[in-house]
Amino acid sequence: MYKIAVMGDYDSIYGFAALGLTTFPVDMDGDMEEAAKELRTIAASDYGVIYITEALAAKLKKEIDRYADQLLPAIILIPGVSGNTGAGVSQVKKSVEQAVGSDILFSSD
Protein backbone atom coordinates (compact mmCIF):
# COMPACT_ATOMS: atom_id res chain seq x y z
CA MET A 1 0.00 0.00 0.00
CA TYR A 2 1.26 3.46 -0.86
CA LYS A 3 1.82 6.15 1.75
CA ILE A 4 1.07 9.87 1.62
CA ALA A 5 3.70 12.55 2.27
CA VAL A 6 3.32 16.26 2.93
CA MET A 7 6.18 18.72 2.30
CA GLY A 8 6.33 22.40 3.15
CA ASP A 9 7.05 24.85 5.90
CA TYR A 10 6.37 23.48 9.37
CA ASP A 11 3.47 25.83 10.16
CA SER A 12 1.62 24.76 7.02
CA ILE A 13 2.01 21.00 7.38
CA TYR A 14 2.21 20.07 11.07
CA GLY A 15 -1.55 19.39 11.28
CA PHE A 16 -1.34 16.69 8.62
CA ALA A 17 0.56 14.43 11.03
CA ALA A 18 -2.61 14.19 13.14
CA LEU A 19 -4.30 12.65 10.09
CA GLY A 20 -1.64 9.96 9.87
CA LEU A 21 0.27 11.47 6.97
CA THR A 22 4.06 11.61 7.00
CA THR A 23 5.28 15.20 7.14
CA PHE A 24 8.57 16.54 5.83
CA PRO A 25 9.14 20.10 7.10
CA VAL A 26 11.38 22.28 4.95
CA ASP A 27 13.19 25.45 6.00
CA MET A 28 11.89 27.85 3.35
CA ASP A 29 14.91 30.11 3.86
CA GLY A 30 17.34 27.20 3.70
CA ASP A 31 19.07 25.29 0.94
CA MET A 32 16.53 24.30 -1.71
CA GLU A 33 18.94 21.71 -3.09
CA GLU A 34 18.43 19.80 0.17
CA ALA A 35 14.66 20.09 -0.27
CA ALA A 36 14.96 18.84 -3.87
CA LYS A 37 17.08 15.92 -2.70
CA GLU A 38 14.47 15.07 -0.06
CA LEU A 39 11.72 15.19 -2.70
CA ARG A 40 13.70 12.76 -4.88
CA THR A 41 14.14 10.43 -1.89
CA ILE A 42 10.42 10.54 -1.06
CA ALA A 43 9.44 9.99 -4.70
CA ALA A 44 11.73 6.95 -4.93
CA SER A 45 10.15 5.46 -1.80
CA ASP A 46 6.70 3.95 -1.45
CA TYR A 47 4.78 7.24 -1.44
CA GLY A 48 1.94 7.35 -3.95
CA VAL A 49 0.89 10.93 -3.20
CA ILE A 50 3.06 13.87 -2.21
CA TYR A 51 1.32 17.06 -1.13
CA ILE A 52 3.58 20.12 -1.44
CA THR A 53 2.75 23.65 -0.37
CA GLU A 54 2.47 26.09 -3.24
CA ALA A 55 5.30 28.23 -1.83
CA LEU A 56 7.70 25.29 -1.76
CA ALA A 57 6.53 24.07 -5.17
CA ALA A 58 7.39 27.46 -6.65
CA LYS A 59 10.97 27.00 -5.43
CA LEU A 60 11.16 23.36 -6.60
CA LYS A 61 9.37 23.75 -9.94
CA LYS A 62 12.17 22.19 -11.99
CA GLU A 63 12.34 19.18 -9.67
CA ILE A 64 8.56 18.74 -9.59
CA ASP A 65 8.38 18.91 -13.39
CA ARG A 66 10.49 15.72 -13.52
CA TYR A 67 7.45 13.81 -12.21
CA ALA A 68 4.77 15.45 -14.38
CA ASP A 69 4.51 12.58 -16.85
CA GLN A 70 4.80 9.79 -14.31
CA LEU A 71 1.86 7.94 -12.84
CA LEU A 72 3.44 7.81 -9.38
CA PRO A 73 3.98 9.71 -7.29
CA ALA A 74 1.12 12.13 -7.76
CA ILE A 75 2.38 15.55 -6.66
CA ILE A 76 -0.45 17.80 -5.53
CA LEU A 77 -0.03 21.45 -4.61
CA ILE A 78 -1.79 22.74 -1.51
CA PRO A 79 -2.03 26.25 -0.07
CA GLY A 80 0.12 27.06 2.93
CA VAL A 81 -0.34 29.40 5.86
CA SER A 82 0.80 32.29 3.67
CA GLY A 83 -2.30 31.88 1.51
CA ASN A 84 -3.48 30.46 -1.77
CA THR A 85 -1.59 31.47 -4.92
CA GLY A 86 -3.92 29.58 -7.26
CA ALA A 87 -1.11 27.32 -8.48
CA GLY A 88 -2.79 24.18 -7.10
CA VAL A 89 -6.12 24.91 -8.78
CA SER A 90 -4.31 25.74 -12.02
CA GLN A 91 -2.45 22.41 -11.90
CA VAL A 92 -5.66 20.42 -11.35
CA LYS A 93 -7.42 22.34 -14.13
CA LYS A 94 -4.58 21.58 -16.55
CA SER A 95 -4.68 17.87 -15.65
CA VAL A 96 -8.44 17.70 -16.20
CA GLU A 97 -8.12 19.51 -19.54
CA GLN A 98 -5.56 16.92 -20.66
CA ALA A 99 -7.76 14.05 -19.51
CA VAL A 100 -11.06 15.18 -21.04
CA GLY A 101 -9.79 17.43 -23.82
CA SER A 102 -11.73 20.48 -22.71
CA ASP A 103 -11.80 23.22 -20.10
CA ILE A 104 -14.52 22.11 -17.68
CA LEU A 105 -14.58 25.50 -15.93
CA PHE A 106 -15.24 27.42 -19.16
CA SER A 107 -18.57 29.19 -19.11
CA SER A 108 -20.29 30.08 -22.38
CA ASP A 109 -22.59 32.65 -20.74
N, C-alpha and C positions, 0 to 999 in steps of 0.2 A: 504494500500500500504506500502511496506517495504521501509525503509530508508537505506542510505549508510553511513558508518562511516569510518574515516581514523585515524589510530593511529600511532604515531611515534614522533621523535624529531621535534620541531617546524619548523626548517629550511626546513625539508623535506616535511612537510605536509601543510604549511600555504597556498599555492596556490590552494589547493583543495577546500577551502572555497569559492573561486570565482566561482567554478563550482556548488555550491549549496550543497556540501557534508558537513556533520558535522565532524569537526576535533576535535581530542582529543590529544593535545600535551602531551608528556611524557618527564620528565627529565631523560635522559639516565644515568645520574650519581646518580640518586635518588633511592628510595626504589622500587624495582621491585615488591614487594608484593602489593604495592598500584596500580601499573600498572596492575597486574594480577587481582586485585579486580575490577578495572575499566573495564577490558575486560569482566569479568563475568557479570557486570552490563549491559554493552552494548549488550552482547549476549542474555541476558534475556529480553531485550527491543525489540522494533519492527524494529530492523536492520536486513536486509536480507543479506547484504554483509558488511564485515569488511576488509578494506585494512590495512595491517600492514607492516611497513618498515622491511626489512630483518634484520637490526641490532636489532630492538626491538624483532622481532620474535625469534631470536637466544637466547635472554634472557628470553623469555616467552614460550620456546618450550614445556615444560610440560603442561602448561595451554592451549596452542593452540591444543595440541594433544587430549585434552578432547573433542574437537569438530570435530575431523577428520571423525568420522562415522555418523555425524548428517547432515541432509539435510540443515538445517539453524542454524546458519548463515554460509554463505560461507566465509571462511577466506582466503584472497588472499595476498600473499607476494609481495611487491613492493620494488624496489631499493630506497635508500635514497640519500641524498646529498653526503654521504661518498663513494658511488659507488655501483656497482652491484656485489653481492657475488655469484650469480647463484642459490641461494636457491629457488627463486620464479619460475624460469624456471624448476628446478628439481621437484618442487612440482606439477606443471602443467603436466609435462611429466609423473610423477607417476600416477596422476589421469587419464590421457588418457590411459595409459597402462592398468589400472584396468578396464576402461570402454570398451575398444575394444579388450583387451587380447593380445596386441602386441605393440612393440616399434615402433611408427610411424616415429621416427627420425633415425632409423637404416638404414644404407645404405649397400647394398650388393655388392658395387663396388669393 
